[in-house]
Amino acid sequence: MKLLALTFGFGILSAIIPLFNMEAYIAVADTQSTHHPLLLAFVGSLGQNVGKLVWYYVCRGAVDIPW
């Protein structure tokens, strides 16, 4: 369960900061865990979607800034 939560958090991080590679994380996590790799990929993609929502709302709010 800890690995799935960490995978979700890393997905958010990799969506916000592109320096962190989610695919490499999944490959390494798969070798170290008993979870199915598709489950890790699914949880990671959920985290990436949450991270992309952060970008979306930041950019959407930036349009309303009266400069």
Secondary structure, DSSP 8 states (H G I E B T S, - for coil): -HHHHHHHHHHHHHHHSTTS-HHHHHHHHHHH-SS-HHHHHHHHHHHHHHHHHHHHHHHHHHHT---
